[in-house]
Amino acid sequence: MIQTSEKKEKFILVGVETGKDRMEESLSELAELLDTAGGETVGRVIQNLESINKATYVGKGKVEEIKEIAEELGADGIVCDDELSPAQLSNLKDELDIKVLDRTLVILDIFASHAKSSEGKLQVEMAQLKYRSSRLMGLGKNLSRLGGGIGTRGPGESKLETDRRAIRERVSQLRTEIEKVESSRDTLRKHRMSDGIPVIAIVGYTNAGKSTFLNKITDAGILAEDKLFATLDPTTRSLKIPDGEEVLFTDTVGFISKLPHNLVDAFKSTLEEAKYADLILHVADASNPEVDEQMKVVYRTLEELKVVGKPVITFLNKQDKIGEGRIIKDLKADALVKGSAKTGEGIDELLNKISEILREGKVLVDTLLTYADTAKISVIRKKGQLLSEEYEGDGIRVKAYVPKAVAGQLGLLR
């Protein structure tokens, strides 16, 4: 955490309602983000405008009001609900003379705190530097006020006051290092694909319960907290589903409304696990009043990543937290299962549904292989689901579900 000391930094949340966003709900989420980053929300200010003020985010009169409220509440700074332009950042800090952050900087700060793997740290630093490179002028005086705390944590901390040229050089170096990691990831991915083991990508809004689910079914031992972005680094675990087939479950970074583009770009190689998966498992927090909007955000993000044409199962998680009678629909999913990753409710039904959908991508093969073709059986075992094998006089009678492509390669299609 950035701020684990006794005194938490105090912030006022600021949002502009233009009719496009549900601002109260958006600020509540921003408050959760701030809490995860170690800050404290002491007030909220919402202004209704036709469009965001290009110079100061909110109107000039509202800036004066915020300044008075900040002094009255003893706030250390403000957090704006949208990503501020360099001009907005500079103008606001000049007018308010306190720390000025935006949603993007808070999210970047959380990522910097929670990234544990070398790849995650590289990706976060890349996103931080890209964000800050265009804001060096606006961050100038603001940096002197930051000192420590929210907005300053992470691998890029010592480079905050370097010039753009130094940042460009560092970004270039980071890109080279990330490309090496991506190459290794791509090799592992191709190896998995050649093994023929189905891959299931777990996606969902942040704090929907993805890590809890993976822990429940595989004893993965992932940190699962009731915090936004509690886990960042992807985890892959194998599991034998009810019909005996081995599958791989891969966790991904949680999605969120207004997810910074720099983060999407930086974590693209990680998020692309979903692009190459055989099936998407969408975990949704059914207890959250905003679950319908959260599911829309997940699907929009998947579209941005060009994850299309994949079968989707939506797991309406956290049923233990809600009462009967609430109806939640997901018309984009191929199947919908209700349950709780915490209690285990619905897990068996979900795994059976996964088996069912994966089987739809296979063909049933019932054939007699000669003893000279016994090598094909090992391929079927590895890449398909062997149901039975019986030794007969002329060869071995094999019954199995096999991916269509594999069946074609083995000459088993009739």
N, C-alpha and C positions, 0 to 999 in steps of 0.2 A: 504494500500500500504506500501511497505517497505520504499520507499524513497519518502516522500512527502515534503521534505525540498526544499529550493530554488535551491540548487546545486544538480544536478543529477550525479550519478556515470557514468563515461564514459568507454565504453568497445569496444574492437576490437573483431569482430566475426571471428572465425577460423574454417575452414572446410577442410576435406580431400576428394578429388574427386577420387573415385576408379572405376568409371564407373557404380556403382550400384545405385547411388542417383543423383537426379537433384539438384546439389549443390547450384546453384544460388537461386533457389526457396526455398530450405531448409534453407538457410541463411536468406532469406527474412522473412520466418516464424519465425526463431530464433530472428530476429530483433523485430518482433511483440511481441514475448514472453518477450523479454527484456524490451520493452516499457511498457507492462502490469505490469511487476515487478517494474517499476519505474526507469529503467536505460536508458542510451542513447547510441546508436551505433555511433561510430566515425570513424570506418574503418572496412574493411573486408580483410581477407587473405585466399586464397584457394590454396592448393597444390595438384597437380596430382601425385598420387602414386598408385602402384599396390595393396598395402594394407597399413593399418594404422600402423605407427611406434609403436611397442610395448613399447618402452621406453619413448618416448616424444610426441606421437600422430602424430606430423609432423616431418620431417627430421631435423637433427641438424642445418644445414645451414638456414633452414626456421625459426628455433627458434631464431637465431641471428637476422634475418631480422625482426621478430615480435618485438623483444626487441627494435630495433632501431625505428621502427614505433611507438611503444608505447611511447617512450621518446619524439619523435617528436610531437605526437598528444596530449600528456599529459593524456594518458589513465590510468584509475585506475586499469584496469585488462583486462583479455581476457575471452571469453566464447567459449568453443569448442562445435561443433555441435553434437558430440557423447558423450556417457557416458564414462568418463575417468576411467581407472583402478587406484588403489591406487598408483602403481609405476609411472604411467604417471602424476598423480596429483602432487606427491612429486617431481619428476624430473623437471616438468615445473615450479613449484613455486621456486625451487632452481635456475634454469637458468634465470628466468625472474624477480624475486624479486618483483612481483606485484600479485594482487588477481587473482586466477585461478578458474574459474567456468566451469561447463559443462551444456549441455541442461537439463539433469535430475535435477540438483540442482536449476536451474531457474524455472522449472515447479513445483518442490516441494515448492519453495518459494511462487509462485503464489497461489498454493493450500492452503498454510498456511495462506495467507492473506485473501483468499476468503471463507474459510470454516466457517460457522456460527453456525451450529448445533453442539451439543456435540458429536454426532456420527462422523461428518465430521472432527472435531478437533482430535478425537481419531485416526481416520484412517490416517490423515496426519502425526501425530506424529509417528505413527507406521512406516510409509514409510520413514520418515526422519531418524529415529534411525537405521533402517535396512541399509539405504544407508551409514550412517556415521560410523556404527560399523566396517565396513571393511576398513574404510579410516582414522582411528584415527591417524595412523602413518603419513599418507600423509597430514592430515589436521593440524598437529601440528603448524608449523611456519605460515602456511596460516591463521590459526585462529587469530594469533596475528595481522595480517594485516587487517583482516575483520573488526574488531571493531564493526561496525554496517552495515546496508545496505543489499544488495542482498545476499542471501545465509545464513543469520543468523536469519531470522524471523520465528516465529511459536512457538507452544507449547514446542518444544524440545530445545529451545534456551539455557536455563539454564543448559542443560545437555551435551552441545557440547564437553566439555573437561573432561567428566567423562570417566572412563575406561570401557573396554568391559564388564566386569562383571556387573557393574552398569547398563549398557545399556540392557544387557540380562534380568536382573531382571525387568527393566521398560517395556521391550517388553512383557515379560510374564504377567505382570500386565495389560498392555494395551490389550493383547489378551483376557484375562478373561473379561475385561469390554466390548470389542467389541463383544465377544460371547453372552453376555447378551443382547446387542442391537440387534444382529442378531436373537436371539431367539424371541425377541419381534416382529421383522420385519416378521419372519417366521409365527408367530401366526396371525398377521394381514393379511398376504398373504393368509393363509389357510382360514381365515374368509371370505376374499373377494371371494375366489374360491368357498366356500360353498354357498355364496350368489348368485353365478351364474352370476355376473355382469362382462361382458367382460372387459379385461384390455388391453389397447393399450400402448405399450412402445415407447416413442419418443427417437430415437437415431440419431446421426449425428456427423459430424466433429465439433470441437469447433468453435463457432461463426457462425454456419450455420443458426441460427435464431430459435432454438428450444424454448427458453423462450419467444421470441416475439410471436411465434405461440400459445403457451399455454395461454399467456396473452390475445391474440386476441379472442380466442374462449371461454375462461372461466373467464376472468377478474381475473386471478390468482394473479396479483400484484407482479410478480417476477422481480427482477432487470434485465433489458435487456440493456447491453451496447455493443458498438462496440469494444469489447476487448476479447482476448482469455480467456477462463475459467471464464467468468464474474459470472456465477453461478455454484455452486458445489453440494449443498444440493438438493436431489431429492424432487420433488413436485408432489403430486397426486391430481387431480381435477376431479369431475364428470361432465358429460354433457349429455343432451338428444340429440341424433343425429336425423336427419330428419324423420326417421320412428318411432320416439317416444321411442326408446330403450335407457336406461341409460347405459353409458359406463364410464370407468375410464381412464383418460390419465395420464401417469406417465413419468415425465421428467427424463433424466439420465445425468450423467457426460459426457461432450463432449469428443470425441476421438481425437487423434492427432498422426501424424507420430512419431515413436520412443517413444511412451508412455512408461515411465519407468515401468518395471515389478513390482517393489515394490508398485507402485501406483495401478496397475491392481489387485495385490494380496490384497492390503489394502481395495480397494473399491469394491471387488468382490461381497459382499453381496448387495451393492447398484446397481451394474451393473447387478446382477442376476435378477432384476425386468424384464429385457428383456427376460430372460430364461423362466419365468413363464407367460409371456404375451400371449394373444390370437392372437395378431397381432402386427407387427413391423411397426411403422411409421418412415421412414428414411427421415429426413429433410436435403437437400443438398443446398449449396449456389451456385446457377446457375451462379452468377455473378463473381465467382472466377475463374481465368484462370486455376487453378489446380484442378477444381472440379472433373474431372475424377479420378485423383490420390487420392483425398480425399475420394471418394466413395469406392475405393479399400481398403483404410485403415480401413474404417468403417466395411466392410464385413470381412476383416482379423481379426479385433478385435472381432467381433461377433463369428467367428469360434473359436478363442482362448477361448471364454467364453462358447463354446459349445451351442450357440444359433442357432439351425438349425431346419429346417422343419417348420418354421413359415411363414405364409403369410406376404409379405412385400409390402407396398405402399411407393413409393418414391415421395416426394413433392419437386419439383425443385423450391426452394424459391428465393426471391429477383429478380423476373422478372422485377420489376420496375427499376432495375439498369442496365438492359442489353437491347440491341437493338434486332430487329427482325432478324431472319435468323440463329441464333446459334442453332445447333443441339446437344443435349446431350442425350445419351442413357444409360439405366440401364437394362441390360439383366437379372439381377438377381431378379428384382422386378416383382411382380405380376401385378402391375399397376403403371402408371406414371402420375402425375398431375402437371401442371405448375401453378405458382401463386406467391403471395406475402403475407407473414404474416403481413407485415406492412400496406398494403393498403386493405387487405381482398380479393384481387383477387384470384380466384380459391378455396377459402375455402369451399364454398357450394358444388362445384364439388368433393372436397376431402372428405367431410363428407358423401356425397351420395355414394362414392366409398367404404368408410369404412362400411357403412350399407350393401352394396351389398356383400362385401367379408365376413363379419361376418355372413350374412344370409346363405352363402354357407355351413357353419358348423352346420346348423340346419335342421330339417325336418319340413315339413308343416303337422300339425295335424288338421284334421277336424273330430270331433267325438261328440257323444252324451254322456254326463256324467250324471249318475243318481244323484238325489239330495243327496244321501248318500255319493257321491264322490266329493262334492263341495270343500273339502279341497285341492283337486288336482288343482283347479283353482287358489288358492292363490299361489301354487308352480309355476304354469305356469306364473303367473304375475311376480313373483319374479325372476325366472330363464330364462324365455323366453320372447316372444313378443306376447301378446294377441291381436289378430286382431279384434275378435268379440265374443260376447256371447249372445245367444238368448234363452229365456225361452220357453220351449215346455211342452206339457203334461207329457211326461215321464222323462224329465230332462232338462239339459241345453246343447244347441248346442254350442260347442266351436271350434273356428278356431284360430290357433296360430302357430308361429314358435318357436320350442323348441329344445334345444341342444339334439343331438341323445342320449347321455347318460341319460339325464333327462327323455326323452320320454320313454326309456326302463325301467327306474326305476318306472315310473308311469303306465306302462303297456299300453302305447298308440301306440306302434308300431304294425302294422298289417303285 
